[in-house]
Amino acid sequence: MDIQSIFYAMGIVFMSVSFVFMIALIVLLLYIKNRVTQLQKNVQEKIEVAASVGQASGKAVEIAVDKIRGFIKSKNKSKSSNK
């Protein structure tokens, strides 16, 4: 085997390893992209759930505040009519 054949064989090996490495890198990038997309969807779903809970609890608080105001007004009216 002369030096030219050795360099030729080394070039083939290097290109083959580089090709496999690039394919593995592309697969890894696609895997990471899918995981990030999945994580983003999960976070958005949790935010939507938290927002809906916040809206529901906000409505409940508003109803409770209205009832308390009504109760206080009725107490004030009854006190003023008793005097």
ABEGO torsion letter per residue (X at the ends): XBAAAAAAAAAAAAAAAAAAAAAAAAAAAAAAAAAAAAAAAAAAAAAAAAAAAAAAAAAAAAAAAAAAAAAAAAAAAAAAAAX
